[in-house]
Amino acid sequence: MPRNLFALILLLAGTFAAEAQAADAGSAPAPSQPCTRQTFEGAAYIVCSVDPAKADLRLFWKDAAGKPYRGFSNLAAAVTGQGHRLIFAMNAGMYREDFTPMGLYVEDGEALIPVNREAPPKVSGPVPNFFKQPNGIFYLDETGARIIPTADFLKQKPNTRLATQSGPMLVVEGKINPIFILGSTDRTRRNGVGLSSDGTLRFVISEDSVNFHDFARLFRDELRCENALFLDGGNGTGLYNPALGRNDTSWHGGYGPILGLVED
């Protein structure tokens, strides 16, 4: 074979190999961007919208060594180590000083913490948010996503794949929780989850300080959620979403339960 022809064959082979590698690299799907910034009645929010029928939503609490993740960076590193990507994550409810969830916690179909049926603690000040009624549970089962009062959950006893308990309910069957006060001065950052009429889950965190009534109206009037649950407020709120440059840390030393959207 002439030397120049042999060189041409080698050149073409190298070109085809490079193109094949580029095609393989480009075949990996780009991460979804479910989170957007929105305003409602002058207040700023971040809303992460998820179709529960298609999304890989997971609850996280402890790592492989049995220690609470506490931070989003720790969780993201663990998810990456398993060959996946953490698209967004949010604190998934209230927790005790050792980062144990305050109420029901179901991960991968296993109830690691049972339903909290404790009576409100006797305190001189306001009732802690978790114990404000109605308390509620967000869960996923074989039929999809639901957000219902804890009393209804105990009656129905669904077979859940994922569940977290918190309180109070923000919206129940299209009605704002009647304990909320219009124009209340009790304002802080808040986060919660709602289920819209079309079946879309809305995970929301406020970037401004808002009261419960404002927050509930956002879910009902703007996001069209028939049911919504408060997850936490103040220093307990947090969001992880690289697309928006968010990787929050908790002033409580870490988070307890964490909800995350995972993609390959």
C-alpha positions as CSV (number, residue, x, y, z in Angstrom):
1,M,0.0,0.0,0.0
2,P,1.4,3.4,-0.9
3,R,2.7,5.3,2.2
4,N,0.5,8.4,1.5
5,L,-2.7,6.3,1.2
6,F,-1.9,4.5,4.5
7,A,-1.5,7.9,6.2
8,L,-4.8,9.0,4.8
9,I,-6.6,5.9,6.2
10,L,-5.1,6.6,9.6
11,L,-6.2,10.2,9.5
12,L,-9.8,9.2,8.6
13,A,-9.9,6.6,11.3
14,G,-8.8,9.2,13.9
15,T,-11.4,11.6,12.7
16,F,-14.2,9.0,12.9
17,A,-13.1,8.0,16.4
18,A,-13.1,11.7,17.6
19,E,-16.6,12.2,16.2
20,A,-17.8,9.1,17.9
21,Q,-16.4,10.2,21.2
22,A,-18.0,13.6,20.8
23,A,-21.4,12.0,19.9
24,D,-21.2,9.9,23.1
25,A,-20.4,12.9,25.2
26,G,-23.3,14.8,23.7
27,S,-25.7,12.0,24.2
28,A,-25.9,12.6,28.0
29,P,-29.1,14.5,28.6
30,A,-28.8,18.0,30.0
31,P,-30.1,18.4,33.5
32,S,-33.7,19.7,33.8
33,Q,-34.3,23.1,35.2
34,P,-37.5,22.8,37.3
35,C,-36.8,25.9,39.5
36,T,-37.8,29.4,38.6
37,R,-37.9,32.7,40.4
38,Q,-41.4,34.2,40.8
39,T,-43.0,37.1,42.6
40,F,-46.5,37.2,44.2
41,E,-47.9,40.3,45.8
42,G,-44.5,41.9,45.8
43,A,-42.7,39.1,47.5
44,A,-40.0,37.0,45.9
45,Y,-40.1,33.2,45.7
46,I,-38.4,30.2,44.1
47,V,-40.8,27.6,42.8
48,C,-39.6,24.1,41.7
49,S,-42.3,22.3,39.7
50,V,-42.2,18.5,39.4
51,D,-44.4,15.9,37.7
52,P,-44.4,13.1,40.3
53,A,-45.3,10.5,37.7
54,K,-42.1,11.1,35.8
55,A,-39.6,12.5,38.3
56,D,-37.3,10.6,40.6
57,L,-38.1,12.3,43.9
58,R,-36.4,11.0,47.0
59,L,-36.2,11.6,50.7
60,F,-32.8,11.7,52.3
61,W,-31.7,11.7,56.0
62,K,-28.7,9.6,56.7
63,D,-25.7,8.6,54.7
64,A,-24.2,5.1,54.2
65,A,-22.5,5.4,57.5
66,G,-25.7,6.1,59.3
67,K,-25.0,9.8,59.9
68,P,-27.3,12.6,59.0
69,Y,-26.3,14.4,55.8
70,R,-27.0,17.7,57.4
71,G,-25.9,19.7,54.4
72,F,-26.7,19.8,50.7
73,S,-23.1,19.6,49.6
74,N,-22.7,16.3,51.5
75,L,-25.9,14.9,49.8
76,A,-24.9,16.1,46.4
77,A,-21.5,14.4,46.7
78,A,-23.2,11.1,47.7
79,V,-25.6,11.3,44.8
80,T,-22.8,12.0,42.4
81,G,-20.9,9.1,43.8
82,Q,-23.8,6.8,42.9
83,G,-23.6,8.0,39.2
84,H,-26.5,10.5,39.5
85,R,-27.1,14.2,39.7
86,L,-28.9,16.1,42.4
87,I,-31.0,18.7,40.5
88,F,-32.6,20.4,43.4
89,A,-33.1,19.7,47.1
90,M,-35.1,21.3,49.9
91,N,-35.4,20.8,53.6
92,A,-38.3,18.4,54.0
93,G,-39.8,19.2,57.4
94,M,-38.9,20.0,61.0
95,Y,-36.4,18.0,63.0
96,R,-35.0,17.6,66.5
97,E,-31.6,18.8,67.8
98,D,-30.0,15.5,66.6
99,F,-31.5,16.1,63.1
100,T,-34.1,13.3,63.6
101,P,-37.4,14.1,61.8
102,M,-40.1,15.4,64.1
103,G,-42.8,13.3,62.5
104,L,-43.4,10.5,60.0
105,Y,-40.5,9.7,57.8
106,V,-40.8,7.1,55.1
107,E,-37.8,6.5,52.8
108,D,-37.9,3.9,50.0
109,G,-41.0,2.4,51.4
110,E,-39.6,2.0,54.9
111,A,-41.1,4.0,57.8
112,L,-38.0,5.0,59.8
113,I,-39.9,7.4,62.1
114,P,-43.6,6.8,62.9
115,V,-46.4,9.3,62.8
116,N,-46.0,11.9,65.5
117,R,-49.2,12.0,67.6
118,E,-47.8,14.0,70.5
119,A,-49.9,16.7,72.1
120,P,-48.6,20.3,71.7
121,P,-46.1,21.1,74.4
122,K,-47.2,23.4,77.2
123,V,-45.5,26.6,76.6
124,S,-46.2,30.2,77.6
125,G,-45.7,31.5,74.1
126,P,-47.2,30.6,70.7
127,V,-47.8,27.0,69.8
128,P,-44.8,25.6,67.8
129,N,-45.6,25.4,64.1
130,F,-45.4,21.6,63.9
131,F,-48.3,21.3,66.4
132,K,-50.5,23.9,64.8
133,Q,-53.6,22.3,63.3
134,P,-54.2,20.7,61.0
135,N,-50.9,18.9,60.9
136,G,-50.3,17.2,57.6
137,I,-48.4,14.6,55.6
138,F,-46.9,14.8,52.1
139,Y,-46.5,11.4,50.5
140,L,-46.0,9.4,47.3
141,D,-47.6,6.0,46.7
142,E,-48.5,3.8,43.7
143,T,-51.3,6.3,42.7
144,G,-49.1,9.4,42.8
145,A,-48.6,12.3,45.2
146,R,-50.9,13.5,47.9
147,I,-50.9,16.1,50.7
148,I,-53.5,15.5,53.4
149,P,-54.1,16.2,57.1
150,T,-52.5,13.7,59.4
151,A,-55.9,12.7,60.8
152,D,-57.0,11.6,57.3
153,F,-53.7,9.8,56.8
154,L,-54.2,7.7,59.9
155,K,-57.7,6.7,58.8
156,Q,-56.7,5.8,55.2
157,K,-53.3,4.1,56.0
158,P,-51.9,4.4,52.5
159,N,-48.9,2.2,51.4
160,T,-46.4,5.0,50.9
161,R,-43.1,4.9,49.1
162,L,-42.0,8.3,50.5
163,A,-43.6,10.4,53.2
164,T,-42.8,13.4,55.5
165,Q,-44.9,14.9,58.3
166,S,-45.0,18.6,59.1
167,G,-47.4,21.4,60.0
168,P,-49.5,23.3,59.7
169,M,-51.4,22.6,56.5
170,L,-51.5,25.8,54.5
171,V,-54.4,24.9,52.2
172,V,-56.9,22.1,52.6
173,E,-59.3,21.3,49.7
174,G,-58.9,24.7,48.3
175,K,-59.4,26.6,51.6
176,I,-56.8,28.5,53.4
177,N,-56.1,27.3,57.0
178,P,-58.5,29.4,59.1
179,I,-56.0,29.9,61.9
180,F,-53.9,32.2,59.6
181,I,-54.3,36.0,60.1
182,L,-54.5,38.3,57.1
183,G,-51.8,41.0,57.5
184,S,-50.0,39.2,60.3
185,T,-46.7,40.8,61.3
186,D,-45.2,37.3,61.9
187,R,-43.0,37.3,58.9
188,T,-40.1,35.1,58.1
189,R,-38.7,33.0,55.2
190,R,-40.8,29.9,54.7
191,N,-40.9,26.8,52.5
192,G,-43.6,24.3,51.7
193,V,-45.0,21.9,49.1
194,G,-48.3,22.0,47.3
195,L,-50.2,19.8,44.8
196,S,-51.8,21.7,41.9
197,S,-55.0,20.8,40.2
198,D,-53.1,19.4,37.2
199,G,-51.1,17.0,39.5
200,T,-47.9,19.1,39.5
201,L,-46.0,19.3,42.7
202,R,-44.8,22.8,43.7
203,F,-41.9,23.0,46.1
204,V,-41.6,26.7,47.2
205,I,-39.2,28.7,49.3
206,S,-39.6,32.4,49.9
207,E,-36.7,34.7,49.3
208,D,-38.5,37.5,51.3
209,S,-40.1,37.3,54.8
210,V,-43.8,36.5,54.5
211,N,-46.6,35.5,56.9
212,F,-48.6,32.3,56.8
213,H,-51.6,33.9,55.1
214,D,-49.4,35.3,52.3
215,F,-47.7,32.0,51.8
216,A,-51.0,30.1,51.7
217,R,-52.4,32.5,49.1
218,L,-49.4,32.0,46.9
219,F,-50.2,28.2,46.8
220,R,-53.9,28.6,46.3
221,D,-54.3,31.6,44.1
222,E,-51.1,31.7,42.1
223,L,-50.0,28.1,41.9
224,R,-53.6,26.6,41.9
225,C,-52.8,24.1,44.6
226,E,-55.8,22.5,46.3
227,N,-53.7,21.3,49.1
228,A,-50.4,22.6,50.5
229,L,-48.2,21.9,53.5
230,F,-45.8,24.1,55.4
231,L,-42.4,22.5,55.8
232,D,-40.4,24.9,57.9
233,G,-39.5,28.6,58.4
234,G,-36.7,31.0,59.5
235,N,-33.3,29.4,59.8
236,G,-34.6,25.9,59.1
237,T,-35.4,26.7,55.4
238,G,-33.0,25.9,52.6
239,L,-32.6,25.2,48.9
240,Y,-30.1,23.5,46.7
241,N,-30.3,24.3,43.0
242,P,-27.0,24.9,41.1
243,A,-28.9,26.4,38.1
244,L,-29.9,29.3,40.3
245,G,-26.7,29.4,42.3
246,R,-28.3,28.1,45.5
247,N,-26.6,25.9,48.1
248,D,-28.0,27.1,51.4
249,T,-26.7,26.2,54.8
250,S,-28.7,26.0,58.0
251,W,-28.1,28.2,61.0
252,H,-29.2,25.2,63.1
253,G,-26.0,23.3,62.2
254,G,-27.6,21.3,59.4
255,Y,-30.9,19.9,58.1
256,G,-32.8,16.8,59.1
257,P,-35.0,15.3,56.3
258,I,-34.2,16.5,52.8
259,L,-36.3,16.2,49.6
260,G,-34.3,15.9,46.4
261,L,-34.9,15.5,42.7
262,V,-32.4,13.0,41.2
263,E,-31.5,12.5,37.5
264,D,-29.1,10.3,35.7
